[in-house]
Amino acid sequence: MNRALNFNAGPAALPEAVLKEAEKNWLNINGSNMAIMELSHRSKEYDAIHNKAIALLRKLLSIPENYEVLFIQGGASLQFSMVPMNLLLEGSTANYISTGSWSEKALKEAVKVGKAAAISSSKGENFKFIPQFDASAVTEDASYLHITSNNTIYGTQWQKFPVLENVPLIADMSSDILSRPINVENFDLIYAGAQKNLGPSGVTVVIMKKDLLERSNDSLPTMLNYNTYAKNNSLYNTPPTLAIYLLSLVLEWAEQQGGVEVIEKINNEKSDVLYQAIDESEGFYIGHAENTSRSKMNVTFNLKDEETSKKFLQKAKEAGFIGLNGHRSIGGCRASIYNAVPMEHVYQLAEFMKSFRKGN
Ligand code: PMP
């Protein structure tokens, strides 16, 4: 079967091996004669899948015992609200570093909950870079500092994370979790919608330090309180069982690849190929991100004018490339090259970019 040249930003390409494994088990999961969606979420068969996903994530990211791994619905967007609802303490300020539309949306929700402010932003320069972190900008009454590790729309990525002494660090890692090794202990809470590097949409992974659970107030709605998920192994209500099953398969695949260290090397090579195509083009392709902030997951670029960009996208579409349009909010072009996008597809895109340049 010929797989599509899929450069979608999310939902995005999944590993072919994962889809085949799911297909193989579609009608009969683990000898149950039932599909995964037909199992009770209280059954031992489902429990094994659920716990395997948690164990694999713990292993792949070396998540210490004093962290919870939670599965929550509502997308990363619900975390924009849950984070301040649970962690923004009265009389203190939530600090945000604004590096793109998703950070701005996160801040917008925090402002509805309490005192929250951006302590640093690259908005004035069209989010072309990740601002240099300045610890002295963190307010004295900071409840936490929130960052977006990879900016899916603008194609920028934190290369070196802030290190803080007494202020919890929260990261939205929706578009680069599992793409590179991270030291979980440098963070207090990490969240990520699954639909880029982890699986299908429908489940959001939250990795949080157990100590932080003390902050959640009992008066919060049950489903918006992290304690509900932590106390019940994310099984207080019916979890998205199919999404979690596919997550477990993606994690198994990541382990078979050799884990995040190996995956990072492949991602470096993939992104190098595309950035090289941009850099060699002598201004034909204009990268959006400044070199030091370039994302290895979302490569964003423009052509000299809108007309040429449009032509490029049209020709790319005719050649079978999917999802190269920039986000509707900024336009231009974007190639999302998450873990599951095969190296060959990236080489094909670089070749296409070269031949389009020659012809134009
Ligand atoms: N944060 C980032 C960095 C994202 O890329 C996205 C989605 N593209 C979101 C948050 C929102 O995720 P969701 O659609 O799961 O709510």
Boltz pocket constraint, residues with backbone or C-beta under 6 A from the ligand:
constraints:
  - pocket:
      binder: B
      contacts: [[A, 9], [A, 10], [A, 74], [A, 75], [A, 76], [A, 77], [A, 78], [A, 102], [A, 148], [A, 150], [A, 151], [A, 152], [A, 153], [A, 172], [A, 173], [A, 174], [A, 175], [A, 193], [A, 194]]
      max_distance: 6.0
